[in-house]
Amino acid sequence: MALPVLNRGEKLNPIIELGYNGINFHHRCFLEKGFSSHGRIYQTRRLMPKCSLSSSRPASQPRFIQHKKEAFWFYRFLSIVYDHIINPGHWTKDMRDDALELVELNNRNLTVVDVGGGTGFTTLGIVKHVDAKNVTILDQSPHQLAKAKQKEPLKECKIIEGDAEDLPFPTDYADRYVLAGSIEDWPDPQRGIKEAYRVLKIGGTACIIGPVYPTFWLSRFFEDVWMLFPKEEKYIEWFKKDGFSNVKLKRICPKWCRGVRRHGLIMGCSVTGVKHCSGDSPLQLGPKAEDVKKPVNPLTFLLRLLLGVTATTYFALVPIYMWIKDKIVPKGMPI
Ligand SMILES: C[S@@+](CC[C@H](N)C(=O)[O-])C[C@H]1O[C@@H](n2cnc3c(N)ncnc32)[C@H](O)[C@@H]1O
């Protein structure tokens, strides 16, 4: 089988090669030539994706699922098979435990909100460390939540419908805010992360587990019509702008991908930040740009739907392709 050219950035990635996945972005020098983390010096050049197309678009031209109404319909149908096709290929139990390590779920009495909690896959990882009665699962999709309600370990969780941009929790409420695999649907991530900041208590931690930006052209094309896959530095920027400190990013990926990130990953990193001052985020934002009530031209919708379905199929196949390559290519060789 012909191997696509390996992205040099991936091959040289010191974090993956050294088996060290934690990057402490608290140090101001992230954007400078090198930065230190736990006594090691890394060249930040290598952290930057090779391709640098902007991953942000105007809210008036969202990607297919980067729109609340379209995301609602997407999960209406995907919820039927979600646990059987998304998690095994993109979001395994190992990855979940690895990603949640940064959240420091070190006390069973912590108050945790799992926003965009969907079918409760990530919540199952949370309730291993925290009493279920202290955990709230919030999602905008009743269909996804219906699946969470059926899971025995989640019986005592509070399960509510809601919007991540307008959380129904008081300010300074939770010890931990977790969001896994949902930021890609958000029309305005800066606003959603600002809301995460508001609902956390002083000293509370927000954790966003999300995708990574593809560098392979075809993957980038499908990402660009389908969902938001932010660059690593974009997550850091959003967290910092909203007032979080001690921002950290940890790379995750399915075992069979061998750290390869050129196709993007639906779950590719876990980013955390700590809230150090009580109250709302210091960031002031204008009114929301997204208008979910605006009528949609049926032809435009159909075209977007077709592209969205094609992109979904493409990203459902990527893990299978990588899994086969992992089986064929000898260990230690690039795939
Ligand atoms: C890919 S699923 C992830 C589900 C779950 N966190 C997991 O780990 O499997 C993304 C979820 O985010 C939800 N979502 C998308 N936008 C949202 C919003 N603005 N507010 C609340 N939930 C949202 C979707 O309904 C969907 O259930």
The ligand as a Gaussian input file, in Angstrom:
#p B3LYP/6-31G(d) Opt

LIG

0 1
 C      -19.846000      14.340000      19.810000
 S      -21.100000      14.492000      21.052000
 C      -20.151000      14.216000      22.511000
 C      -20.956000      13.566000      23.602000
 C      -20.204000      13.208000      24.862000
 N      -19.604000      14.358000      25.492000
 C      -19.165000      12.138000      24.655000
 O      -18.081000      12.282000      25.191000
 O      -19.421000      11.138000      23.993000
 C      -21.371000      16.229000      21.108000
 C      -22.588000      16.625000      21.925000
 O      -22.604000      18.039000      22.102000
 C      -23.955000      18.457000      22.067000
 N      -24.000000      19.895000      21.768000
 C      -23.636000      20.519000      20.631000
 N      -23.803000      21.846000      20.752000
 C      -24.300000      22.067000      21.987000
 C      -24.689000      23.231000      22.698000
 N      -24.596000      24.446000      22.160000
 N      -25.158000      23.091000      23.949000
 C      -25.276000      21.856000      24.507000
 N      -24.917000      20.720000      23.888000
 C      -24.439000      20.817000      22.643000
 C      -24.584000      17.572000      20.998000
 O      -25.980000      17.522000      21.117000
 C      -23.903000      16.241000      21.272000
 O      -24.633000      15.422000      22.132000

